[in-house]
Each structure stands twice: as structure tokens, then as C-alpha cells.
């Protein structure tokens, strides 16, 4: 029988998004998501060592700018 325990450890108080304890688990969950196109795993700026899953900005998806250019200096 498949493991039915959630891969996330709870929700971020500030963002309201699921918290994943590692990038590996966040990316695994992202691959299992049916609409993962245009999404990525990224570190939570408030909880060190934990990750969220979210959509890439429209400008990144359309190739006008790169994600590092948008998020530079936010970590």
C-alpha cells in the first residue's frame, strides 16, 4: 500500500503555503502535480531550510527576464 502521509510538514504562518523540509521533497511533489508547468520549488525566506512551491512570474514564463534577475538580493 502506498504511503499516504503528506510530504509537507505544515503551513507557513506568513505565506499560508505548504512547507517542505527539503528541496528534494518539494520538487518531488511538484513533479506529481498535474499542472506543474510554470511552477518551481523555492526556499522560504522566513523559515530557514524549508521550501515552498509556487508559480513563476509571467515575465519569466514568457522569457522576457530570468528568475535570478527578479529574485536577486531577496535571499
ROSE-394028 format. One record per residue (C-alpha): x, y, z; residue number from 1. Coordinates in steps of 0.2 Angstrom, whole numbers. Layout:
BEGIN
{c1:X | c2:Y | c3:Z | pos:NUM} $
...
END
This chain:
BEGIN
{c1:0 | c2:0 | c3:0 | pos:1} $
{c1:6 | c2:17 | c3:-4 | pos:2} $
{c1:12 | c2:29 | c3:9 | pos:3} $
{c1:-2 | c2:42 | c3:11 | pos:4} $
{c1:7 | c2:53 | c3:24 | pos:5} $
{c1:9 | c2:71 | c3:17 | pos:6} $
{c1:26 | c2:76 | c3:11 | pos:7} $
{c1:24 | c2:93 | c3:18 | pos:8} $
{c1:26 | c2:97 | c3:37 | pos:9} $
{c1:13 | c2:111 | c3:39 | pos:10} $
{c1:9 | c2:128 | c3:33 | pos:11} $
{c1:20 | c2:144 | c3:33 | pos:12} $
{c1:12 | c2:157 | c3:45 | pos:13} $
{c1:17 | c2:171 | c3:35 | pos:14} $
{c1:13 | c2:165 | c3:17 | pos:15} $
{c1:0 | c2:152 | c3:20 | pos:16} $
{c1:9 | c2:140 | c3:9 | pos:17} $
{c1:14 | c2:122 | c3:12 | pos:18} $
{c1:31 | c2:120 | c3:20 | pos:19} $
{c1:43 | c2:106 | c3:13 | pos:20} $
{c1:58 | c2:101 | c3:24 | pos:21} $
{c1:69 | c2:99 | c3:9 | pos:22} $
{c1:71 | c2:105 | c3:-9 | pos:23} $
{c1:70 | c2:86 | c3:-14 | pos:24} $
{c1:53 | c2:83 | c3:-7 | pos:25} $
{c1:46 | c2:100 | c3:-14 | pos:26} $
{c1:52 | c2:95 | c3:-31 | pos:27} $
{c1:45 | c2:78 | c3:-30 | pos:28} $
{c1:28 | c2:85 | c3:-25 | pos:29} $
{c1:30 | c2:97 | c3:-39 | pos:30} $
{c1:33 | c2:83 | c3:-52 | pos:31} $
{c1:17 | c2:74 | c3:-45 | pos:32} $
{c1:7 | c2:90 | c3:-48 | pos:33} $
{c1:-4 | c2:89 | c3:-63 | pos:34} $
{c1:-2 | c2:107 | c3:-68 | pos:35} $
{c1:17 | c2:109 | c3:-64 | pos:36} $
{c1:21 | c2:119 | c3:-80 | pos:37} $
{c1:27 | c2:136 | c3:-75 | pos:38} $
{c1:30 | c2:131 | c3:-56 | pos:39} $
{c1:46 | c2:129 | c3:-46 | pos:40} $
{c1:52 | c2:125 | c3:-29 | pos:41} $
{c1:59 | c2:140 | c3:-19 | pos:42} $
{c1:66 | c2:142 | c3:-2 | pos:43} $
{c1:55 | c2:150 | c3:11 | pos:44} $
{c1:63 | c2:167 | c3:16 | pos:45} $
{c1:56 | c2:166 | c3:34 | pos:46} $
{c1:59 | c2:148 | c3:39 | pos:47} $
{c1:77 | c2:143 | c3:36 | pos:48} $
{c1:80 | c2:126 | c3:27 | pos:49} $
{c1:62 | c2:124 | c3:21 | pos:50} $
{c1:54 | c2:126 | c3:4 | pos:51} $
{c1:38 | c2:131 | c3:-5 | pos:52} $
{c1:31 | c2:128 | c3:-22 | pos:53} $
{c1:24 | c2:142 | c3:-32 | pos:54} $
{c1:21 | c2:149 | c3:-49 | pos:55} $
{c1:35 | c2:158 | c3:-59 | pos:56} $
{c1:31 | c2:176 | c3:-63 | pos:57} $
{c1:23 | c2:179 | c3:-80 | pos:58} $
{c1:38 | c2:188 | c3:-87 | pos:59} $
{c1:49 | c2:173 | c3:-83 | pos:60} $
{c1:37 | c2:161 | c3:-91 | pos:61} $
{c1:37 | c2:171 | c3:-107 | pos:62} $
{c1:56 | c2:173 | c3:-107 | pos:63} $
{c1:57 | c2:192 | c3:-105 | pos:64} $
{c1:68 | c2:190 | c3:-89 | pos:65} $
{c1:76 | c2:176 | c3:-79 | pos:66} $
{c1:71 | c2:171 | c3:-62 | pos:67} $
{c1:88 | c2:176 | c3:-54 | pos:68} $
{c1:86 | c2:193 | c3:-61 | pos:69} $
{c1:69 | c2:195 | c3:-52 | pos:70} $
{c1:74 | c2:187 | c3:-36 | pos:71} $
{c1:92 | c2:194 | c3:-35 | pos:72} $
{c1:95 | c2:200 | c3:-17 | pos:73} $
{c1:80 | c2:193 | c3:-9 | pos:74} $
{c1:88 | c2:179 | c3:0 | pos:75} $
END
